[in-house]
Amino acid sequence: MFNFMVNAEGGLTTAGYAVSIVIGIVLFAAAVVLAGKNGSRRKMTTRQMVFCAAALALAYVTSYIKLFGMPWGGSVTLCSMLFIVLIANWYGVQTGILCGLAYGILQFLQEPFVLSFFQVCCDYIFAFAALGLAGFFAKKEHGLMKGYILAVVIRGAFHSLGGYLYWMDYMPDNFPQALKWIYPVAYNYSYLLAEAVITVIVILIPAVGKGLAQVKKTALE
């Protein structure tokens, strides 16, 4: 029934990506509606919904643009986490977490590795929702940078926890056996920190900084 979404290699087709993005946006919208019904003081505007949907789509697409892989596993993507962090920086922690949660569900739909319910929570739900914590620094000096670093550290912590609990048996042969106790940390933070360094460098480019400031101004109007 859904063969049009999957190619011969098991990856998503263009239609598959499009359907997945739509699902993520719908899930995010549903979460916003539920949050509003449960007493949220701030209602999300149409403009905010549009920017959140665009950020989700960009994060999802760029997460599959692999710049390079790491020796023990994991790939560095084209600044994919930044788009969720931007939402948290613009609209606050709650909206950032909701957007990150929808993004995590999208990642799960693409590569649903399931060993247990808590493993799914660590690898997809908690880890990606944690990107929204970047909003805690929204009003601080260099808040985007500080928030991004916090988001990367917390996301890595959840992935590492899942690694210790569920993925130790999958440790590659080329990993030093004497250091196997740090394998989940080395595996997850190797690609996360590498991507973080690249993203920070990009953010520090004057033209990019000015562009992001202008987009933020538009997003908050």
Protein Blocks (a to p, Z undefined) as FASTA:
>chain_A
ZZmmpcfkopacfklmmmmmmmmmmmmmmmmmmmmmnopabdcdfklmmmmmmmmmmmmm
mmmmcfbdcfkgcjddehklmmmmmmmmmnojklmmmmmmmmmmmmmmmmccdfbfklmm
mmmmmmmmmmmmmmmmmmpghklmmmmmmmmmmmmmmmmmmmmmmmmmmpcfklcfklmm
mmmmmmmmmmmmmmmmmmmmmmmpmklmmmmmmmmmmmmZZ
